[in-house]
Amino acid sequence: MRYRLIAIDLDGTLLDRAGGLSPRTAAALRSAHEAGIVVAPATARWYQAAVRPFEGIGLAAAAIASAGADVRAPGGEPVAQRPLPAEFARFAAELCDRAGWPATVALPGFAYRRANELPPWAANAPEWLRPVTSLRDADLTGALAVLAEPGAEDPRLAELRAWSDRVELFDALAFTGDGMVSVTAKGVDKGHGLRALCAALGIDPAEAVAIGDSEVDVPMFRAAGLAVAVETGTPGAKAAAQQLIPGPAEDGVAAFLEAILRG
């Protein structure tokens, strides 16, 4: 089977524990691109952060960003963007402030990054990232997704999960291995994003590969022709996959790409 699109989760799948690409992985991504395969990060990160690792190696990637809420063609043209309910965006902002959770709220042009203290680089942050210590006064009009980072045992997680009938909530992993909760509008997930990107590019989803490591990736596993999980992923992700590969510390994605390029 010749695959035409590869959607790859970033944290815990493609990027190493320092949040970067190994030289072998960078070379394999370039080779896939040169072979005519569309390479797309499929991540809970907002768009500008999703494509940054690819821009760093000279690739104009497509993207399934904000856990499927922000889908773009190579070069950045929007394919599909689905905002969260406005009332949930305000609730999530209030909850993250009250609970002291680190959180990212993605909008089409930038993201708010909430932390209890501003990082040293805050004064020099790029225009697409706005560090804040409170989301109370943030303009969340058109917010696409929330990526919250509560502690695993935080009882206030129940307040977030109480919205599960009105939004999509998925557990995800940061590149450090820490747990996160990704929230998008109802019916929006990485599978929705993969199908939208394939439709825009004239690609049959059966010709797509999805690679990931956690529950947020399972919907795109179901949408793709081939579902691949890293061996360091969660039990749910591995159970939903058709193939397992080594994690980023062992350049698993690079080895997989090299193998399919060899035919």
C-alpha positions as CSV (number, residue, x, y, z in Angstrom):
1,M,0.0,0.0,0.0
2,R,1.4,3.4,-0.9
3,Y,0.5,5.9,1.7
4,R,-0.1,9.6,0.7
5,L,-0.5,11.2,4.1
6,I,1.0,10.7,7.5
7,A,-0.5,12.3,10.5
8,I,1.8,12.3,13.5
9,D,1.2,13.2,17.1
10,L,4.1,15.3,18.5
11,D,4.5,15.0,22.3
12,G,5.5,11.5,23.3
13,T,5.4,10.3,19.7
14,L,7.6,12.4,17.4
15,L,9.4,14.8,19.7
16,D,12.1,13.7,22.2
17,R,11.9,14.6,25.9
18,A,13.6,17.9,25.2
19,G,10.7,18.7,22.8
20,G,12.9,18.4,19.7
21,L,13.5,16.3,16.6
22,S,16.5,14.0,16.4
23,P,18.7,14.3,13.3
24,R,17.5,10.9,12.1
25,T,13.8,11.9,12.5
26,A,14.4,15.2,10.7
27,A,16.0,13.4,7.8
28,A,13.2,10.8,7.6
29,L,10.5,13.6,7.5
30,R,12.3,15.4,4.7
31,S,12.6,12.2,2.7
32,A,8.9,11.5,3.1
33,H,8.1,15.0,2.0
34,E,10.4,14.7,-1.0
35,A,8.6,11.4,-1.9
36,G,5.3,13.3,-2.2
37,I,3.9,12.2,1.1
38,V,1.9,14.9,3.0
39,V,3.3,15.1,6.5
40,A,1.0,16.6,9.1
41,P,1.4,17.1,12.8
42,A,-1.7,15.9,14.6
43,T,-1.6,17.4,18.0
44,A,-3.4,19.1,20.9
45,R,-1.0,22.1,20.4
46,W,-2.3,25.2,18.7
47,Y,-1.4,25.6,15.0
48,Q,1.6,27.9,15.3
49,A,3.2,25.6,17.8
50,A,2.2,22.5,15.8
51,V,4.1,23.4,12.7
52,R,7.1,25.0,14.4
53,P,9.3,21.8,14.6
54,F,8.6,21.3,10.8
55,E,9.5,24.9,10.0
56,G,12.7,24.4,11.8
57,I,13.8,21.7,9.2
58,G,12.4,23.6,6.2
59,L,9.1,21.8,5.7
60,A,5.8,23.5,5.1
61,A,3.6,21.0,6.8
62,A,-0.2,20.5,6.8
63,A,-1.6,20.4,10.3
64,I,-4.3,18.8,12.4
65,A,-3.9,21.2,15.3
66,S,-5.9,21.9,18.5
67,A,-6.8,18.2,18.7
68,G,-8.7,18.5,15.4
69,A,-10.3,21.9,15.9
70,D,-7.9,23.7,13.6
71,V,-7.1,21.9,10.3
72,R,-4.8,23.5,7.7
73,A,-3.3,22.7,4.4
74,P,0.4,23.0,3.8
75,G,1.2,26.7,3.9
76,G,-1.4,27.5,6.5
77,E,-4.7,27.8,4.6
78,P,-7.6,26.9,6.9
79,V,-9.5,23.8,6.0
80,A,-11.7,23.4,9.0
81,Q,-12.0,25.4,12.2
82,R,-14.6,24.6,14.9
83,P,-14.7,26.8,18.1
84,L,-15.7,25.7,21.5
85,P,-19.0,26.8,23.0
86,A,-18.4,30.3,24.4
87,E,-19.8,29.4,27.8
88,F,-17.4,26.5,28.1
89,A,-14.4,28.6,27.2
90,R,-15.3,31.1,30.0
91,F,-15.9,28.3,32.4
92,A,-12.6,26.6,31.6
93,A,-10.7,29.9,32.0
94,E,-12.3,30.5,35.4
95,L,-11.6,26.9,36.5
96,C,-7.9,27.0,35.5
97,D,-7.4,30.3,37.3
98,R,-9.2,29.0,40.4
99,A,-7.3,25.7,40.4
100,G,-4.0,27.2,39.5
101,W,-3.6,24.8,36.5
102,P,-1.2,25.5,33.7
103,A,-3.3,25.7,30.6
104,T,-3.2,26.7,26.9
105,V,-6.2,28.2,25.2
106,A,-5.9,28.1,21.4
107,L,-7.4,30.6,19.0
108,P,-6.8,30.8,15.3
109,G,-4.0,33.3,15.4
110,F,-2.4,32.7,18.7
111,A,-2.7,31.0,22.1
112,Y,-2.9,32.1,25.7
113,R,-0.5,30.2,27.9
114,R,-1.6,30.4,31.6
115,A,0.9,29.8,34.4
116,N,1.0,30.9,38.0
117,E,4.2,32.8,37.3
118,L,5.3,34.3,34.0
119,P,8.4,32.6,32.6
120,P,11.6,34.5,32.0
121,W,11.0,34.6,28.3
122,A,7.5,36.1,28.6
123,A,8.7,39.6,27.6
124,N,10.1,38.2,24.4
125,A,7.3,35.8,23.5
126,P,6.4,35.5,19.8
127,E,3.2,37.2,18.7
128,W,1.5,33.9,18.5
129,L,1.9,33.1,22.2
130,R,0.6,35.3,25.0
131,P,1.8,34.2,28.5
132,V,-0.6,35.2,31.3
133,T,-1.0,34.5,35.0
134,S,-4.8,34.8,34.7
135,L,-7.4,34.2,31.9
136,R,-10.0,36.4,33.6
137,D,-9.5,39.3,31.1
138,A,-8.5,37.3,28.1
139,D,-10.6,37.7,24.9
140,L,-11.6,34.1,24.2
141,T,-13.9,34.9,21.3
142,G,-13.5,32.0,18.8
143,A,-11.4,29.8,21.1
144,L,-10.8,26.5,19.4
145,A,-9.5,24.3,22.2
146,V,-8.3,24.1,25.8
147,L,-5.3,22.1,26.9
148,A,-5.4,21.9,30.7
149,E,-2.6,20.4,32.9
150,P,-4.2,19.4,36.2
151,G,-2.6,17.0,38.7
152,A,-3.7,13.4,38.2
153,E,-5.6,13.4,41.5
154,D,-7.0,16.9,41.5
155,P,-10.6,16.7,42.6
156,R,-11.5,19.7,40.5
157,L,-11.1,17.5,37.4
158,A,-14.7,16.4,38.1
159,E,-15.9,19.9,37.3
160,L,-14.2,19.7,33.9
161,R,-15.5,16.2,33.1
162,A,-19.0,17.3,34.0
163,W,-19.1,19.0,30.6
164,S,-18.5,15.7,28.7
165,D,-22.0,15.8,27.2
166,R,-21.3,19.2,25.6
167,V,-17.6,19.0,24.7
168,E,-15.1,16.4,23.8
169,L,-12.5,15.6,26.5
170,F,-9.5,13.4,25.8
171,D,-6.5,12.5,28.0
172,A,-3.1,13.3,26.3
173,L,0.6,13.2,27.2
174,A,3.1,16.0,27.1
175,F,6.6,15.3,25.8
176,T,7.7,15.1,29.4
177,G,5.2,12.3,30.0
178,D,3.0,14.5,32.2
179,G,-0.8,14.1,31.8
180,M,-3.0,16.7,30.1
181,V,-6.7,17.0,29.2
182,S,-7.6,18.2,25.7
183,V,-11.0,19.8,25.2
184,T,-12.7,20.6,21.8
185,A,-16.2,21.2,20.6
186,K,-18.6,18.2,20.5
187,G,-17.9,16.0,17.5
188,V,-14.4,17.5,17.0
189,D,-11.3,15.3,17.5
190,K,-8.2,14.2,15.6
191,G,-10.3,11.8,13.5
192,H,-12.6,14.6,12.4
193,G,-9.4,16.6,11.6
194,L,-7.8,13.8,9.6
195,R,-11.0,13.2,7.5
196,A,-11.3,17.0,6.8
197,L,-7.6,17.3,5.7
198,C,-7.9,14.2,3.5
199,A,-11.1,15.6,1.8
200,A,-9.4,19.0,1.2
201,L,-6.3,17.4,-0.4
202,G,-8.2,14.7,-2.4
203,I,-6.8,11.8,-0.4
204,D,-8.7,8.7,0.6
205,P,-8.4,8.2,4.4
206,A,-7.4,4.6,3.6
207,E,-4.2,6.1,2.2
208,A,-3.4,7.8,5.5
209,V,-1.3,6.6,8.4
210,A,-2.0,7.9,11.9
211,I,0.8,7.7,14.5
212,G,0.2,8.5,18.2
213,D,0.6,7.6,21.8
214,S,-2.6,8.3,23.9
215,E,-6.4,8.3,23.9
216,V,-6.6,11.7,22.1
217,D,-5.1,9.8,19.1
218,V,-7.6,6.9,19.0
219,P,-10.2,8.8,16.9
220,M,-7.7,9.3,14.1
221,F,-6.6,5.7,14.4
222,R,-10.2,4.8,13.5
223,A,-10.2,7.2,10.5
224,A,-6.9,6.2,9.0
225,G,-5.9,3.3,6.8
226,L,-3.1,2.3,9.2
227,A,-3.0,3.0,12.9
228,V,0.4,3.0,14.6
229,A,1.1,3.5,18.3
230,V,4.4,3.9,20.0
231,E,5.4,1.2,22.5
232,T,5.7,3.9,25.2
233,G,2.1,5.0,24.7
234,T,-0.9,4.4,26.9
235,P,-2.6,1.0,27.0
236,G,-5.7,2.4,25.3
237,A,-3.7,3.8,22.4
238,K,-1.7,0.6,21.9
239,A,-4.9,-1.5,22.0
240,A,-6.5,0.6,19.3
241,A,-3.4,0.4,17.0
242,Q,-2.6,-2.1,14.2
243,Q,1.1,-1.7,14.6
244,L,3.5,-0.8,17.4
245,I,6.8,1.1,16.9
246,P,9.5,2.2,19.4
247,G,9.2,5.5,21.1
248,P,10.9,8.8,20.2
249,A,14.0,7.9,22.3
250,E,14.7,5.1,19.8
251,D,13.6,7.1,16.7
252,G,10.6,4.9,16.2
253,V,8.9,7.3,13.8
254,A,12.1,7.6,11.7
255,A,12.5,3.8,11.4
256,F,8.8,3.5,10.4
257,L,9.1,6.2,7.7
258,E,12.4,4.7,6.4
259,A,10.6,1.3,6.1
260,I,7.6,2.6,4.1
261,L,9.8,4.6,1.8
262,R,11.8,1.5,1.0
263,G,8.5,-0.1,0.0
